C-alpha cells in the first residue's frame, strides 16, 4: 500500500491526536504485537511529514483534510478558513484553501467547526484562482462567527 502525502499527514495527525488525548490507550489490541505495530507505524510516519515541527503544521493538516474529503455533489464547495479580516467595519474577508466550484452570490454556506455545523451564512461574493486553490469569500457579516480552522460548505 502506498499513501499520498495528504493521506500520510492525516493518518499521522490522527495517530498523534489519539496518543495525546488517551484514545490510543483504549484501543482494543488483542496482543501487544498489535500495539507494537501501531507504535512503529506512528514513529515511521513522523519523519515523512515536512511540517511536523513547523508553525505551518495545522494549516497543512487542514489543507489535507480538505483535499481528501468526499465531494458532496457536482456543485460542491468547501473551504478551510485560514484568515479572517474585517473590512470597513462590517464586511468580512475570509481566506483559505478550497476545493470545488466557488459559491455564487446568495448561496447559503454551512459553517462547521470540528465537523459540527454551527451556523449558516450567506455568500455576498467570492473570488478564487482555480478549483483546487486558494479562495476568498467576501461579505460575511459577523466576524465573531468565523475562525481559522473552521470549514465553509455550500449548504444542501
HUGIMO-V763375 format. One record per backbone hydrogen bond with DSSP energy under -0.5 kcal/mol. CO is the residue of the C=O (numbers start at 1). NH is the residue of the N-H. E is the energy in kcal/mol with one decimal. If there is no record, write none. Layout:
co=CO nh=NH e=E
co=CO nh=NH e=E
This chain:
co=4 nh=8 e=-2.5
co=5 nh=9 e=-2.6
co=6 nh=10 e=-2.5
co=7 nh=11 e=-2.6
co=8 nh=12 e=-2.5
co=9 nh=13 e=-2.4
co=10 nh=14 e=-2.6
co=11 nh=15 e=-2.7
co=12 nh=16 e=-2.5
co=13 nh=17 e=-2.7
co=14 nh=18 e=-2.6
co=15 nh=19 e=-1.8
co=16 nh=20 e=-2.3
co=17 nh=21 e=-3.0
co=18 nh=22 e=-0.6
co=18 nh=24 e=-2.2
co=22 nh=26 e=-0.5
co=23 nh=26 e=-1.6
co=24 nh=27 e=-1.3
co=27 nh=29 e=-2.0
co=31 nh=34 e=-1.2
co=31 nh=35 e=-1.1
co=32 nh=36 e=-2.4
co=33 nh=37 e=-2.1
co=34 nh=38 e=-2.2
co=35 nh=39 e=-2.7
co=36 nh=40 e=-2.6
co=37 nh=41 e=-2.6
co=38 nh=42 e=-2.5
co=39 nh=43 e=-2.8
co=40 nh=44 e=-2.1
co=41 nh=45 e=-1.4
co=42 nh=46 e=-1.4
co=43 nh=47 e=-0.7
co=45 nh=48 e=-1.7
co=45 nh=49 e=-0.5
co=46 nh=49 e=-1.6
co=48 nh=50 e=-0.8
co=49 nh=52 e=-1.5
co=51 nh=54 e=-2.3
co=54 nh=57 e=-1.4
co=56 nh=60 e=-2.3
co=57 nh=61 e=-2.4
co=58 nh=62 e=-2.6
co=59 nh=63 e=-2.1
co=60 nh=64 e=-2.3
co=61 nh=65 e=-2.7
co=62 nh=66 e=-2.2
co=63 nh=67 e=-2.5
co=64 nh=68 e=-1.8
co=65 nh=69 e=-1.6
co=73 nh=76 e=-1.3
co=76 nh=101 e=-2.0
co=77 nh=154 e=-1.2
co=78 nh=99 e=-2.1
co=79 nh=81 e=-0.7
co=79 nh=152 e=-2.6
co=80 nh=97 e=-0.9
co=81 nh=149 e=-3.1
co=83 nh=95 e=-2.2
co=85 nh=93 e=-2.7
co=87 nh=90 e=-1.0
co=87 nh=91 e=-1.2
co=91 nh=87 e=-3.5
co=92 nh=94 e=-0.6
co=92 nh=139 e=-1.0
co=92 nh=140 e=-0.8
co=93 nh=85 e=-2.3
co=94 nh=137 e=-2.3
co=95 nh=82 e=-3.6
co=95 nh=83 e=-1.6
co=96 nh=135 e=-3.2
co=97 nh=80 e=-2.3
co=99 nh=78 e=-2.0
co=104 nh=107 e=-2.4
co=107 nh=123 e=-2.7
co=108 nh=155 e=-2.9
co=109 nh=111 e=-0.5
co=109 nh=121 e=-2.8
co=110 nh=112 e=-0.6
co=110 nh=153 e=-1.9
co=111 nh=118 e=-3.6
co=111 nh=119 e=-1.3
co=112 nh=151 e=-2.5
co=113 nh=116 e=-1.5
co=116 nh=113 e=-2.6
co=119 nh=111 e=-2.9
co=121 nh=109 e=-3.7
co=123 nh=106 e=-3.7
co=125 nh=138 e=-2.6
co=127 nh=136 e=-2.9
co=130 nh=133 e=-0.9
co=131 nh=100 e=-1.7
co=133 nh=98 e=-2.8
co=133 nh=135 e=-0.5
co=134 nh=129 e=-1.0
co=135 nh=96 e=-1.5
co=136 nh=127 e=-2.8
co=137 nh=94 e=-1.9
co=138 nh=124 e=-1.2
co=139 nh=141 e=-0.5
co=141 nh=143 e=-0.7
co=142 nh=145 e=-1.5
co=143 nh=146 e=-1.6
co=147 nh=150 e=-1.9
co=150 nh=81 e=-2.8
co=151 nh=112 e=-3.1
co=152 nh=79 e=-2.4
co=153 nh=110 e=-3.0
